[in-house]
Amino acid sequence: MKEPGAFVGGVLVGAVVTLGLVVLMGRDEAASPARLLERGGHESLQLAERAPLAPAVDAGVAPPRVEPLEVPKPATTPAPTADSAFGIMLYGLVKDGEGKVITFRSDDAKWLRVVSASGDSRNAEVDENGRYSVMGLPPGACRIVTTFTGFEAFEKELQLSADEPVVRQDLVLERALVLVVRGFTPEGQPLLEALKQRMPDALWSVRFSAVATAAPPGSTLKPTSDRGYDQYGIGWYHDKMEKLGGHADADPGDAMGHLELFEPLPAYVSLALRGAVLQTQRVEPGAESVTFTIPWDFVNSKFGTVRARAVDAETRQPLLEAQAELSDSQSGGFGTKPDGSGAWLWDHERPGLLELVVRCKDHEMWAQKVDLAPGADLDLGDIALGPATTIRGTVRDAEGKPRSCQVFAFPADRISETESILSRHISTSDGDGRFELKSLGRHRYELRVSSYECAARPVIVDARSGDVDDAVLVAEDGAEVAIESRWPTTQALDVDFAWQGGGLVMSRGEWRGGWVVKRRMLPGSYEAHLFDDGGALVRTIPFEVSGERLYLPLTPSP
């Protein structure tokens, strides 16, 4: 979300009624965030005798200053307070430890979030001149949480009052400790050059990552379905290959990227090929860079092989017209056809979590997760594709009225293999509540609705005998649940949600600290499960959802 701009744009007309006097106010530049900042301001400022306005911020140059219209102040006029339509506006500058305003590059991460005591959150992006503003905030306690490239994590608690509708709060950030990362072969060739020379067709998909941990990580990292890692352990890696033309241009020419550290040195810094650790070094205090020397043959040994074959489920004959795509969650393509036996061979594949999708005309679309260990030769065997099957149905509310929302289908007998993949079977019900899910197979499917829009219990639909035309999902508004991960923004935990007694509501995924996620849930008893990097259960948090909005803070400890 773009931050509101630096001046009140257009003509904003407000009405102030005081003792029967109606004063019409036109364009007001002097009360804008940019003008208030130019004046120096105070920690809290009030707009004199007018209803709180909702100024927009413009990242460009502010227009010439226009003095505000003076309004007579009757002795009986009360002080301005936050209007329920606009709430409280918080604005300010972002400065470094020396008091200098920070100027950001366009591709820097420069987000801040303001979270109220009830879990309401407002996001803003700081502009390139270090200015921010957030509007619509309720009175009471709140916290500012930031994510800025090149700076340490920041969190500050504030108390907002309805008597102060406009509040200035400058943020002072400390610069993060940064290590320049270099990698070479023993012959002195940069690893990125070796990659370009030996694997020119894989430049888009193959990534090296530098990660920082408090202890040696071992030979493998926590699996990722992305091309590589950015935030991991106690560091945030900025890969030159991902940032070409952006922030990584500031790195030396022979650098692979740079690594921001969340904690002081010493630390263990590893260079990895997705989940395969290539080398680990202990980096001592005072270091400004880390250099890895790794033979290309050792890097090459971490690539693996994946084999698969597509056959018709009834005849067991190879499907020579099928197409298969094996990729990470950030890459993709049109797939390739098999050889004459209906088989595929991916003989130089990256280790880690991959997604396999197989398509063939008049047959079901197959999708599954593939976990390739470093250097492994993995044979997935025959993938039997049945006839293309369709599930049709309706989404309605408890009173039978149609609802429009997204509907997802997951193979009920392969949930663990598919639910972590972005569902390949999605439909949106129309104004009459009707939906149609195509390219399914002769299987049992679990149908779910988008929890961003409404709430519904999953429904199992049996399509083993062919098309289904009468599936019904009962979707309700449910209650909004605002879920906040109350741990440091530098830390990540895996989280899932389930009904008490069994049945996942939201499948496991990585949550970084400081997130606020809103979902619609049906009334009932639930559990949130928190897991560490190794998959060990850290905490189970039971909670009840009624018909009212719920704020659910998640904490690793009671």
N, C-alpha and C positions, 0 to 999 in steps of 0.2 A: 504494500500500500504506500503510495506516494505521500510524503508529508504535506500538510497544508502549507501554502506559500507565504511570501514575505510581505504581502500587503493585502488589504481588502480590495479584491478585484471587482470591477464593474461598479454599479451604483447600488449601494445597500441602503434600503429605506427602513428605518425603525420608528416606532412611535413611543414617545415618553409622555405619559399622562400624569401631571402633577398639579393638584388643586384645580383641575378642570382645564389646565393649559396643555395643549397638544403641540409638541415641537417636532417637526419633521427634520430628520438628519440625513444628509447626503453622504458622499464618499468621505471616509475618515481614514487617512493614512497614518495619523499620529498615534493611533492606538494599536497599530499592527505589531506583530512580534518583531519584525525587522526594525521598526522605529523605536520600539521600547528598548531593544538591544543597543541601538545607536546611542540612546540617551544614557546608557550605563545602568539605569534601573535600580531596583531594590530586589531583595529576595522575594517579596510579594508586592504586587501592584494592583490597584483597583481602578476600574474605569469610572470616571466621575459622572455620577447621576445619569446613567443610561442603562437600558437593558443590555445584558452581556451579548456581544456580537460574536459571530463565528467566523473570524478572519481566515482567509486561505493564505497559504505560503507560496510564494513564487521563488524558485531557485535562481531566477535571473536578477538583473540589477533593479533595485528599488526605485520607484519614480520620485520626482521632486517632492519635497515635504509640503504637506498642506496642513495648516493649523486647524485644529478642531473647532467646531462651532461652540461658543461659550453658551452655556445654559444657566439661567438664574437658579440659584439654590435656595428654595424656601426653607425656612428654619425647621419645618415639620417633615421634610423629606427624609425617609430612612436611607441608610447606607445600602449600596447595591449588593445583591446576593446572587449566587449562581442560579440561573434559570434552568428549570427542569428540561427545557427543550435543548439547551446547549451544554449544560453541565459546566465544569471548571476547565479552563485552559491552562496547561502547563507548557512552558517554553523555556528556552535558554540556549547557551553556547556549550560546546564540548571543547575542553581545554586539556593541555598536557600538564605534567607536574610542574612545569616552569611558568604556568599561567598563560601560555600562548594558545590561541585558537587553533584547533586542528583542522587542516584542510584535507579532505579525502579525495581519492581518485574515484572515478565513476564506477569501477568494478570492485571496489573495496566492499567488504561486509561492514555495514554501518547501521545496524538495526538496534532499536531500543523498544522495550515493552514496559508498559505501566500496568501493574496488576493490582486491583483493589482487594480489600479484605474479603469480599464476597466472590472473588474469582473472575470478575469482569476484567477484560484485558483490552488495551488499546496499543496498537503498534505504530511506529513511525520510523521513517528512514531519515537519518541526518543528511542534510544537503552537503554539497561539496565545500561550502564555506563554514561548516561546523555548526549550523543552526538546526534546531528541531522545534516542533510544537506538537502537542497532543491535546485534543479537545474531547469533550463529552465525558469527563471524569466525574465520578460521584464524590461527595464529601466523605471524609473518613480516612482511615489508614490506607496507604498504598505503597508499592515497592517499584523502583525503577531497576530493570535488568537490561544489560547491554551485551551486544556481540559486535565488536569492532576489530577489523583487521589491524594487527600490529600493536594491540593494547591488551592489558590484562583484563580479565573479567571484572565487571563492576556491578554492585548492587547497593541500593540506598533506599532507606525507608523514609516516607514523608507522611505528614498529617495534613490533609486538605480540609479547608473550611468553606462552607457556603458563603461566609461573609467576605471571602477573598476569591472572586470569580476568575481572576487572572493571576497566576503565580509564576515567577521566574525562578528557575533552578538550574544554575550552571553545573555541569558535570566535569570533574577533574579526574582524568585517567592517567594511569602509569603505563609507560611503554613496556611492551612484552620483551622478554629476552629472546633474541632471534639467532638461530644458527644457520649459516649458509651450508647447503648440502651439496657435496660433489661426489662423483663416482667414476672410476676409471678401471680399465683392465690392467693387468700387470705390464702390458706393453705401452701404457700411457694413453690409450684411446678412450675418450669419454664414453661411458656406457650408453648414453643416448645416441651417440654417433654409431656405436656398434649395433644398436637396435635398428637404426635406420638402414645400415648397410646389410645386415643379415635378415631382417624381417620388414622390408619396405611396405608390404601389404597390411601389416599389423599395427601401424603407427597410431591408428585411431583407438584401438582396443587394448593394447598392451601398455601398462603403466607401472613404473616403479614408485614406491611410497616410502617416505621416511617417517617412522613412528618413534615416539618417546615414551618410555615406561619407567616406573620407579624401581623395578626389578627386572632381571633378564627375562625375556618373554618366551624362551624356548625356540623350537624349530618352526612353529606355526602360530599364526595369530587367530583371533576370533574371526570366523568366516564372514565375508561380505559378498553381497550380490552386485555391488558396484564395481567399476573398473579398478578402483584402488581405494586407499584410505585418505581422508583429510583429517578429521578430528579422531584421535585414537589415544587412549592412555592419558598422558599428561602433555600432549602436544597437538598442534594443528599444522598440518603440512600444506604448503602452497606449491603445487607442482607446476613447473614451467610449461610442461606439455599441455596442461589444462588451462593455462593462463596466457597463452601466446597473445601478445599485443596488449596485455593488461599489467597487473601489479608485478608479476614476476620479471618484467623487463628491467626492474631496478636491480635484480640479482646480477652478479658477475657473469660474464659470458660463458665460463666453463661450469657454471652451477647447474644442478638438476632442479633446484628450487630452494625454498627456505622453510625452516621449521620454527614455529613459535612455541615456546615452552610455558606451561601453566604454573610450573613450580620451579624453584631455584635449582641450579646444578649442585651436586652431580646428578646425572640421569643416564639411563641406558638408551641409546639411539640405535635403531635397527633400520636397515634398508631391506624392503620386502618386495616380492613379486606377488601381488595380491596377498594371499594368506601365507605364502612361503617366505620364511625369513632367510635372507641371503647372508647377512652378516650383522653382528651386534657389537657396539663399542660402548665403553663407559666414558662419558664426557665429563671432564672435571670443571670446577668453577673457573671463570675467566676465559673459557673457550668462546670463540666467535664463529667457528665453522667445524664441520666434521667431514672427513674424506674417507670413502670406502674404496678399496682395491679388490676387485672380484674377477676371477677368470670368466670369460664368456662361456666356456664349456660348463662351468658350474651353474651359471644362470640357465643355460640351455637344458640342463638336466632336470630342472623344476617343471618344464612343460610336460604335459601328459598326452594321452591318446584316449579318444572316446569313439566307440563303435556302436552302431545301431542299424536295425533293418526293419523296414515297414512291410507288413503283409496284410492281405485281406483277411478279416476275422473269420469268414465263412469258408473260403477256398484255401486259405493259407498260401496263396500265391503272392509273389513279390509285387509291390505297387510301384511300378517304374515311373509313373507320372507324379508321384508324391514329391513334395518339397519339405526340407527340414532346415531349421534354423537353430543354431546353438550359440547363445550369446549371454552377456551379463545383462543386468537390469537397465543399464544406461545405453547400451548399444543395440544394434538390430540390423535387419536387412530383409531381403526378399527370399532368402533361403536358397538351397541348392538341390538339384535332383540327385538320386542315388546312382550307383553303378548298375551294371547289367543284372546283378543279383538282388537289386533293391536295397543295397546296403550303403551306409555312409561311413567314412573314416575321417575323423578330425585328428590329424597326427601331430600337431604342434599346438596343443590347446593349453590355455592358461589354467593354472590350478585355482581351486575355490568353487564357490557356488555359481552355477550356470543354469540357464533356462533352455529347455529343449521344446520346440514347437514343431509339430509335423502336420502338414495339410495335404489333402488329396481330394480331387473332385468327387462328389457324391459320397464322401466318407466323413466321418467325424474328425474334428480337429483335436489333436492330442497335445497336452502341455504337461510338463513335469519338471521338477527340480532335479538338478544333477550336481552332486558334490564330488569334485575331482581332486583327489589327494595329489600333492606334488610328485611329479614323475610317474604317476600311476597309468596303467593300461586298463581302462574301464570298458567292459562290454555290456551294453544294456540289453542285448538279445533282440528277440523279435517284438516289435510293437504292432499289435493286432488292431487294425482300424475297422470298426463296424460301419454299417450304413449310417448316413447322416440322419439325425433325428431332431425333431423340433418339439419344444415344450411351449405351449401357449396357455395363457391364463389371464387372470385379472387381479388387480390390487384394489382392495376396498377397505373402508374403515369399519368400525364395530357396528355402525348403523346401516352398512351395506352401500354407502356412497363411494363412488370411484375415487381413487387417489392416483396422482402422477408422481412417480419416483423411480429411481434406478433399481434394477433387479439384477442380482448376480447369481450365477450357477457354478457350483463346485462339485466335482465327482465325490459322492458321499463316502465311497470306499477308498478314496485316495486323498483325503483332506490334508494329511500331513505333507503330501508331496506337492500340493497345489496352492494351499491357502496363503503361503508366503509370496507367491507370484501374483502380480497384478492380474486379476481375473480376465481370462480371454473370452468369457461368455457374459456379455452385459447387454441389457435391454432397458429402455425407458418406457414405462407405461404411459399411454396417451391420455387424453382428456376423459375417455371412458374407462380408464383403468386397465386397458388391455396391453399385454406385452407378448413378445415372441422371441424366444431364444433358439437360434439356429446352430447348425453344425455341431450338435451334441451327439453322443453315442448311445448305445443300448446299455445304459447304466442307471443306477440310482443317483439322483442329484439333490444336493442341499441348496435350496433357494434362500437368498437373503436380500434384504433391502438396504439401501444406503442409510447408515445411522446418522449422517449429517442432516437428512431431510425428515425422517420419521423413525418410528420404532416398531419392530415386529419380531415375533419368534420365527426362527428358521423353519422351513417346511421341507420335508423329504418327499420327492416326487420320483416314482418308479417308472423309468422309460425303457426298461429291459424288453418290453413287448412292442415297442415302437412309439410313434408320436403320441403326445399327451395334449389334450385340448382344454382341459378343465381345471388347471391348477389355480388355487386361490391363496393369496397372501392377505392377511388382515393386518393392516398397518395403521398405527395411531400416532398422534402427536407425541405421546409419551412426555417425559420430563426432560428438560435440558440439564445435562450434567457437565459442569465445567471442571475439568481434571487438570491439576497443575502438578508438575514434577518438581517437588520442593527439595532438590539437591543442587549442588553447585553446577553452573553452566559448563564447567570443564569436565563433568563426570557424565557417564552414560550407563544406564541400566536397561535391561530388557523387561518389558511389561506386557502382561495380557490380562484379560477380564473374562470372568466366567460366572454363570449362574451358580449359586451355592447348591451343591449336590451334583454339579456336572454340566457340561455344555458351554463351549466358548461363545462369548459375545463379541470380543475383539481378539484376534490372534496375536501372538507374541511379536513384538517389534522393539527396536531400539529407541529409547527416549533419552534425550539429553536434558540436563537440568534447566529449569526456567521455562519449559514449554507450558502452554495452556491450550488444551484440546477440548472442544465441545462436541458432545454426542447426544443423541436422543435415545432414551432408555425407557422401557416399560417399567411400571411399578413392580418391585420384587426385591429379593435378597441376592446380592452379588458379592464377588470377591475379586480384588485386584492382587496379582502376583508379581513380585519384583524379583529379578534374577541378576546375578553378577555376570562378569564377562565369561566365566567358566561354566555358566548355566546352572549354578547352585542357587536354590531358593533363598532369597534374602529376607523376605517378609511377605506374609499374607495379610491383606487389609480387607476385612468384611465391611460392607456398607449397604444401606437400605435406600431404595428409590421410591418415593411416593409420587403424588401428582404435582409436587412443587419443584421448582428449580433447586438443584443441589450443587454446592461447591465441594469438590473432593480433592483436598491436598494429599499428595502421595509423599511419604517420607520413608527413607530406608530403616529408620529406627523409631520406636514408639515415642 
